[in-house]
């Protein structure tokens, strides 16, 4: 699932494709970098561009004092770089996108969505520490975005934490993904949650998650390429049975 998630991710991110409209994109990107010093949230630019204050700021950029022209040119150059980075991102060229966005992040205050894009680039570069850093910071500020786009950010962050062996920290992000993702993606989430609980020696929770994963795989993903995974989950459930039975008996005795 880790490398197959990109196809639905890019299908859902219509925001990026808005920037492919050449003339509109240039105005949006210029306004974004102007916003770095004015505290304007760039992901709300389409609405704000229609407002008088934003128009006034854009006009100001066009009527700068001669001494301020170099600064204007720097912002325009940065806007072009961001445009190029977004093109790389939508083309799934994450390394190239990362190289550009790392530099932009040093000099400009990127909005939460671009921070999330940066985290995704780190995720695909297997730099899980940086991916978790950027995604953990961005996710709480992305509540207004589409459910499935958010589900991918949750997945990428949870997977990054999982690969860093921070299983307890990964659990909430996997859980937050479940109500947002597609039905055929849920078995993978339950599968990962099963491992998180397994490593924490929470046998009952691990059993429940792996059982949900097994049911989901058999119902929605029972294809030749998934047979090894289905068999693995079945063996894990068999191995957990004695521990779960022991846990249930202990709980009954307590009562």
N, C-alpha and C positions, 0 to 999 in steps of 0.2 A: 504493500500500500504506500510505502514511504515515497517511492519514485513514480507511482501512478497517480498521485493525487493532483499533479499539476494540470492535467487535462481539464478537470472540472473547475479548478481554481480559475484558470484563465478564461474559461467560458463564462464565468459569473462576473468577472470584474469588468463591467461595462464602463466604469469611471475612467480607466486607463484609455479606452478607445475613444473617449470624447476628445482627448488631446490629439488625436490623429487628424482632426479638422485643423488644417494648418494655420489659418488666420486666427481662429478662436484660441488655439493652443498658445500662440505667442503672447496674446494678451493675458491669458490666465497665468502663464508661467512668469511673465514680468510682474504681474500683480502679486504672485506668490512671494517673489523675492523682495518686493517692496514691503510686503507684510511682515518680513522678518524683523524689521525695526519698528513696526507699528502695532505688533501684537495681534494681527488679524489671523484668524484660523483659516488656513488655506483650503481645507476640505469643504468649506462653505462658500468658496469663491463664486460658483455659478449664480447663487442668490445675491451675493454681495456686489457682483459686477453690475447688477441692475440698479444698485443704490447710488445715490448722489455722492456720498463721501468717497466711495471707491473710484467713481469716475473722476472726481476731483484729484485724487491721488495720482491716477494714471495721467491726467492732463499735466499735473505738476512735473511728472517725469519727463514729459515732452518739452517743457519750458524751463528747464534748469538753467541756472547761471553757468556761464562758460567754465568757471572753476570746478563745477560739480560734474562736468561731462565724463571725466574718467570713472567716477563712481557709478554713473548710469551705465557706462559701457561694461563695467565689471559685472553689474547685475544682469545685463542682457546676455553677456557671455555665460554667466552661471545658469541663466534660464535655458540657453541652448544646450548646455551640458545636461540639465535635468531632463529636457526633452529627449535627448539621446539615451539617457539612462532608462526612461520609461519605455522607449522603443525596444531596448535590449530586454527589459523585464517582460514585456508582452511577447517577445520572441523566445522566451525561456533561456536567454543568454545571461545567466545569473552572475557569472564571474565578471563579465564586462560591465554589467550594471553595478556590481559591487564596487569595482574600481572607481567609478565616477561618483557614486553616492557617498563613499567614504570621504572623499575630498569635500563634497558639498556639506556633509555633516560637520566637518571641522570649522566651517566658516559661516554657516547659516543654521537657523533654528528650524529644522524640518518639522512638518506637522505630523500628528500621530500616524496617519496612513502611510506616509513615506518612511517613517520609522519602522512600521510593520513590514513594508517592502524590503527595507534594509535587513530586518531580521530574517525574512524569508530567504534572501540571498545568502546570508551566513548559514542558514539551515542547509541549503543545497550545496554549500561549500564544505559541509561537515564541521563547521566551526560552531559547535553546539553551545559553547559558553557565551559567545557573542550573540548568537541567535536568541537564546533564552533572555539575555539582558535586554535586547531591543524589543522583543515580543512581549515580555512581561510588563514593560513600561508602557507599550502602546495599547495593548488589548483593553484595559479599562476605559480607554477613551474612544473606543470604536463601536459603542453600543448602537449607533444609528445606522450602521452599515448592514448590508444584506446578510441574512442568517448564514447562507452557505459560505460567503466570503469569510465571515467571522469563524465559522467552523474550521476552516483551514488554518487560520491563525492559531486557534486553540490546539489543533493537531500538531502543527509544526513546533509550537512551544512545548507541548507535552512530550513529543518525541525527543526534542532537544534535552529536556530534563531527564527523560528516561535514559538516554544515552550517556548522560553525566552521572547516572546511578542515583539521581535524586528522586526516588520513586514516590515518596510521600508528597513532594512538591508537584509532581506530575499528575497525581490523581485528580485534583480539582479541575485541571484543564481538560483532561479526558472526559470527566463527568459533564463539564460545561458544553462540550462538543455534542454530546448525545442528542439533545433536543433540537439541534440545529442542522445536523448532517443528514444525508440521504439514508434510506433504510438499508441499502446494500453496503454502506460503509460502517454501520453500527457493529457488525461482528468483529471487525478489526479493533474497534475501540474497547469492546468487552474483553477481547483477547489480551490487549495490553494491560487493561485494568486487572485482569486475572494474574498477570505476572507481577504487577506492583504489589498486590496483596500477598502473593506467594512469597516474594522476597521479604515482606514484613511479617511473615509467618501468621498471617490472619487467614487461617485455612477456610473458614466458613465463607468469608467474603470472596476469596479466590475461587472456591467451588461455584458460587452463584454467578460470578462473572464469566467463568469458563463455560458454564452450562448455557448461559445466554449466547456466548460466542458459538458454541456447537449448534444450537438451534438456528441461529442466523445463517451460519455457513450451509447447513443442510437445506434450509428453505430458500435462500437467495443466491448462494454462491457454490452450489454443488456441481462444480465443473472439474474436468480432469486436472487442471493445474492447481486446484485447491485440495486435492485428495490427501496430500502429505500433511497439510495443515489440519484437516479434519481428523485424520488418524492421530496426529500428535495431541490434539485437544482431548480426544477420547482416552488416550493413555494417561494423560495428566489427571483427568477426572477419576479414572480407576485408581491412580496412585493416591489421590486425596480422600477417597472414600473412608479408609480407616480413621483418618484424622478428623473428618467431619462427623462421623458416627461418635467418636470419643467426645468431641466438643458438645454434641447434642445431648449425650448422656450426662455429661457434667452439668449442663444447664438444667436438665430435668432434676438431678439430685439436689441442686441448689434450691429449687422451688419446693 
